[in-house]
Every structure is written in C-alpha cells, then in structure tokens.
C-alpha cells in the first residue's frame, strides 16, 4: 500500500524562517524552532531546511542554528546552503 509522505521545505535567512516567491524578496515569518515544534506535533516524515543566502553570499552554514534545529527535531533532517567542499560536509 502506498502511503503519502509529508516533507516540508523551510527557507532560512539569517537564522529565521522566510517566505519568498522564486527566492526573491524574503519576508520574515518566524522562528524555526517554533515551526519544528508544530511539525513534531503533526508528525511529518522529514524536514528540509534551505539557507537561501549562504551560497550566494559565500557564507558557511550557521552551525549553532543547525544544532538548535537538530536538538528540537524528532524526524529526519536535511540541510542545504553554504556547503562548498567535502570538508564542510564532514564537519557538519
């Protein structure tokens, strides 16, 4: 039997959640930790976080924000943005 999976994709900018249209004009919509708590209650299958400015601004991923997100998340977590090398992958 095929089951529907729910995998939200959340956009980060400067550690906060944002809403965009085609990744332009980001509008702050809240704290990622509060969103995670909601998704924990809803029992989603996985969460994907994309830092929409890290790569274009040549910034490294914010390890502190990733740690806070990972500590609160009770489902598989995926992160993208600002990772440029295998050494970055190993560190994060």
PyMOL commands that set and color helices and strands:
alter all, ss='L'
color gray80, all
select helices_A, chain A and resi 32-42+63-72+86-91
alter helices_A, ss='H'
color red, helices_A
select strands_A, chain A and resi 7-13+16-21+24-31+46-51+76-80
alter strands_A, ss='S'
color yellow, strands_A
deselect
rebuild
show_as cartoon
